[in-house]
Amino acid sequence: MASEQQVRQYLAYWLQLGKRLMTHNGQQAVKPTSVIAGDRYSDEFEACWKLVTSPEAGDCYIEGTTQTITDLLSPIWEINPCARCAMPVPTRSLGMPPTECPCFDLPNWPDSHLPQPRSPINTSNSLQKIRDRLSRPSNP
């Protein structure tokens, strides 16, 4: 079963690559200009998440997919890395996997020369860990 955090990350990663969030049963498309704001998700992304979890939005899904966000939050779905591009993709806990990754229509993807999508990072914690590692005495 995919956790809410995994589904949020799935949504955030694909939005960072330029995919649109289809809402209201595919009638509207949402594409936030920013997804990450330093050590947290941006307000635009949080508004998207609030939208997809509200019943008024109807079925919401990533452009090029058929699994709705509501589906992904059910016990029959998991989020795993794509064998082709390592991006998060939904897979059924039991049964046949989806036929395509959402990356199928992204030209030149995967591209190792571009930064990969990421989750928010707490910069001070990350720098603290690096400092701690560097200050440890090395064993010859």
Secondary structure as the mmCIF struct_conf table of DSSP 4:
data_model
#
loop_
_struct_conf.conf_type_id
_struct_conf.id
_struct_conf.beg_label_comp_id
_struct_conf.beg_label_asym_id
_struct_conf.beg_label_seq_id
_struct_conf.end_label_comp_id
_struct_conf.end_label_asym_id
_struct_conf.end_label_seq_id
HELX_RH_AL_P HELX_RH_AL_P1 GLU A 4 GLN A 16
TURN_TY1_P TURN_TY1_P1 LEU A 17 GLY A 18
HELX_LH_PP_P HELX_LH_PP_P1 LYS A 19 ARG A 20
STRN STRN1 LEU A 21 THR A 23
TURN_TY1_P TURN_TY1_P2 HIS A 24 GLN A 27
STRN STRN2 GLN A 28 VAL A 30
BEND BEND1 THR A 33 THR A 33
BEND BEND2 VAL A 35 VAL A 35
STRN STRN3 ILE A 36 ALA A 37
TURN_TY1_P TURN_TY1_P3 GLY A 38 ASP A 39
STRN STRN4 ARG A 40 TYR A 41
HELX_RH_AL_P HELX_RH_AL_P2 ASP A 43 VAL A 52
TURN_TY1_P TURN_TY1_P4 THR A 53 THR A 53
BEND BEND3 SER A 54 SER A 54
HELX_RH_3T_P HELX_RH_3T_P1 PRO A 55 ALA A 57
BEND BEND4 ASP A 59 ASP A 59
STRN STRN5 TYR A 61 ILE A 62
TURN_TY1_P TURN_TY1_P5 GLU A 63 GLY A 64
HELX_RH_AL_P HELX_RH_AL_P3 ILE A 69 LEU A 72
TURN_TY1_P TURN_TY1_P6 LEU A 73 LEU A 73
BEND BEND5 SER A 74 SER A 74
TURN_TY1_P TURN_TY1_P7 PRO A 75 ILE A 76
STRN STRN6 TRP A 77 PRO A 81
TURN_TY1_P TURN_TY1_P8 ALA A 83 CYS A 85
STRN STRN7 PRO A 88 ARG A 92
BEND BEND6 SER A 93 GLY A 95
HELX_LH_PP_P HELX_LH_PP_P2 MET A 96 PRO A 98
BEND BEND7 THR A 99 GLU A 100
HELX_RH_3T_P HELX_RH_3T_P2 PRO A 102 ASP A 105
BEND BEND8 LEU A 106 LEU A 106
TURN_TY1_P TURN_TY1_P9 PRO A 107 ASN A 108
BEND BEND9 PRO A 110 PRO A 110
TURN_TY1_P TURN_TY1_P10 SER A 112 HIS A 113
BEND BEND10 LEU A 114 LEU A 114
HELX_LH_PP_P HELX_LH_PP_P3 PRO A 115 PRO A 117
HELX_RH_AL_P HELX_RH_AL_P4 THR A 123 SER A 135
BEND BEND11 ARG A 136 ARG A 136
HELX_LH_PP_P HELX_LH_PP_P4 PRO A 137 ASN A 139
#
